[in-house]
Amino acid sequence: MSEPAPALGGARAEGYVTVAELPPQGMIAVRGDLSEEGESLAQALADATGGELPDVRGMVQTGRVALAWMSPDEVLILCAYADAPELAGALDAALSGAHALVANVSDARAVFELSGARVREVIAKLAPVDVAAFGPGEMRRTRLAQIPAAIWMPEEGRLRLMCFRSVARYAFDLLEKAADEGAEVGWP
C-alpha cells in the first residue's frame, strides 16, 4: 500500500501571509436528511464522532474530529487520514437501511493553510465572501477565482482552504500571488 502524499508535495510560499499545503486530511462526506426528521442520521453521526450536527455554515470540533455543514443535506467529517476508512465503514453500517450516503473523499481534495494577521485580505482578493463577518467556527463553500472551494477559520489569523486535488496547483498559485505584497491579482 502506498503512502498518501499531498498533491503538490507540501508546497509553501512566504508572503505577508504564509501559504502552506497540508498533509492529506481524512474527509468523509455524509449526505442525507439533516432535519429534525433525520434523527437516525444525527444519532449515527453523534455515535461515530462524539460530535453534534453543526449549525448552517458552521463547524463543530470534538477532539480530533470536526463536522462541517456543507449544504442542507450534507455534512463533511474531517478526521485523521488513517482514521477515515474505519470511520466511514462504521457510519455506513450504522446507516444501513437509511436513505443516506457515506463516502470517503479523502483522496479527492487538497487542503491549504494560510497564516498571518492578514489572511482575510488574501481571501477577499479571490472569493466573494464577507470576510469581515467570517470567523472561527464557520465554514463557507465559495469560489476561489474560477474554482469551487471551501474555507474555514480554526482560529483568528489562521484559515484553511479546501479544493479539488485536480486544481490544487491553480489554487496554490492564486493564493501565493494574492499573499505577495507587490503582485496584482487578476488577468494578465
C-alpha positions in Angstrom: 0.0 0.0 0.0 1.4 3.4 -0.9 1.7 6.3 1.5 -0.7 9.2 0.9 1.1 12.3 -0.4 0.0 15.9 -0.7 -1.0 17.0 -4.3 1.9 19.4 -4.5 4.4 17.7 -2.3 3.9 20.1 0.6 4.2 23.4 -1.3 4.8 26.5 0.8 5.1 30.2 0.0 6.0 33.1 2.2 4.4 36.5 1.6 2.7 38.8 4.0 0.7 35.7 4.7 2.2 32.2 4.7 0.5 29.7 2.4 1.2 26.0 3.0 -0.2 22.8 1.6 -1.2 20.5 4.5 -0.6 16.7 4.6 -3.5 14.6 3.4 -6.7 15.1 5.5 -9.3 12.4 6.2 -12.7 13.6 4.8 -16.0 11.8 4.8 -19.0 13.2 3.0 -22.3 12.2 4.6 -25.5 13.0 2.7 -29.0 12.5 4.0 -31.8 14.1 5.9 -30.2 16.5 8.4 -33.6 18.0 9.5 -35.3 17.0 12.8 -36.9 14.1 10.9 -33.4 12.8 10.2 -32.8 11.7 13.8 -31.2 8.5 12.8 -28.5 10.3 10.8 -27.9 12.8 13.6 -27.6 10.0 16.1 -25.3 7.9 13.9 -23.0 10.9 13.4 -23.0 11.6 17.2 -22.3 8.0 18.0 -19.4 7.7 15.5 -17.8 11.1 16.1 -18.8 12.2 19.5 -19.9 15.5 17.9 -23.3 17.1 17.2 -24.6 18.4 13.9 -23.2 21.9 13.1 -25.5 24.8 12.5 -25.9 26.2 9.0 -22.4 27.2 7.7 -20.9 26.0 11.0 -18.2 23.7 12.1 -18.1 21.7 15.3 -14.8 20.4 16.6 -14.8 17.4 19.0 -11.4 16.1 19.9 -9.6 15.1 16.7 -12.8 15.1 14.6 -14.7 18.1 13.1 -18.1 18.1 11.5 -18.7 20.8 8.9 -22.1 21.9 7.4 -21.7 21.8 3.6 -25.4 22.0 2.5 -28.9 21.3 3.8 -28.3 17.6 3.2 -24.5 17.2 3.6 -22.0 17.1 6.4 -18.3 16.7 5.9 -16.4 14.9 8.6 -12.7 15.9 9.0 -10.5 13.4 10.8 -7.0 11.9 10.6 -6.3 10.5 7.2 -5.7 7.0 8.6 -9.0 7.0 10.6 -11.2 7.8 7.6 -11.7 4.3 6.2 -12.8 2.8 9.5 -15.0 5.8 10.4 -16.7 5.7 7.0 -17.3 2.0 7.4 -18.8 2.4 10.8 -21.1 5.2 9.6 -22.1 3.2 6.5 -23.0 0.2 8.7 -24.9 2.4 11.2 -26.9 4.0 8.4 -27.7 0.8 6.6 -31.3 0.9 5.5 -31.5 4.7 5.9 -31.7 7.0 2.9 -28.1 8.2 3.3 -24.8 8.2 1.5 -21.4 7.9 3.2 -18.3 8.4 1.0 -14.6 8.6 2.0 -13.4 11.6 -0.2 -10.0 12.0 1.5 -8.1 11.5 -1.7 -10.2 13.9 -3.8 -9.2 17.1 -2.1 -6.2 19.2 -1.2 -6.0 21.5 1.9 -4.0 24.7 2.3 -3.4 26.7 5.4 -3.0 30.5 5.4 -1.4 32.0 8.4 -0.8 35.6 9.4 -2.6 38.7 10.5 -4.0 39.4 7.0 -5.5 36.1 6.0 -8.9 37.8 5.5 -7.3 40.2 3.0 -5.9 37.3 0.8 -9.3 35.6 0.7 -11.1 38.9 0.0 -9.0 39.3 -3.2 -10.1 35.9 -4.5 -13.6 34.9 -3.2 -17.0 36.6 -2.8 -17.1 36.1 0.9 -17.8 38.8 3.5 -14.5 38.2 5.3 -15.2 40.9 7.9 -18.1 38.8 9.2 -16.4 35.5 8.7 -14.8 34.0 11.9 -13.7 30.9 13.8 -16.2 28.1 13.8 -17.7 28.9 10.4 -17.4 27.1 7.1 -18.1 28.7 3.7 -18.4 27.0 0.3 -17.5 29.5 -2.3 -15.4 30.1 -5.4 -11.8 30.9 -5.4 -11.4 32.8 -8.7 -12.5 30.0 -11.2 -12.7 27.0 -8.9 -15.0 25.7 -6.2 -13.5 25.8 -2.7 -14.5 25.7 1.0 -12.9 27.8 3.7 -12.9 27.7 7.5 -11.0 29.6 10.2 -9.8 27.3 13.1 -8.7 30.5 14.9 -8.1 34.1 14.2 -5.0 34.6 11.9 -5.3 31.0 10.5 -7.5 30.0 7.7 -7.8 26.7 5.8 -9.0 26.2 2.3 -10.0 23.0 0.6 -10.3 22.4 -3.1 -10.3 19.5 -5.5 -6.9 17.9 -5.9 -7.1 18.3 -9.6 -6.9 22.1 -9.3 -4.5 22.3 -6.4 -1.7 23.9 -8.4 -4.1 26.6 -9.7 -5.4 27.3 -6.1 -1.9 27.4 -4.6 -0.6 29.8 -7.3 -3.6 32.1 -6.8 -3.1 32.1 -3.0 0.7 32.7 -3.4 0.1 35.6 -5.7 -2.6 37.1 -3.5 -0.3 36.9 -0.5 2.5 38.7 -2.3 2.5 42.3 -1.3 3.5 43.7 -4.7 1.6 41.4 -7.0 -1.6 42.3 -8.7 -4.3 39.6 -8.7 -6.3 39.4 -12.0 -6.0 38.5 -15.6 -2.6 39.1 -17.3 
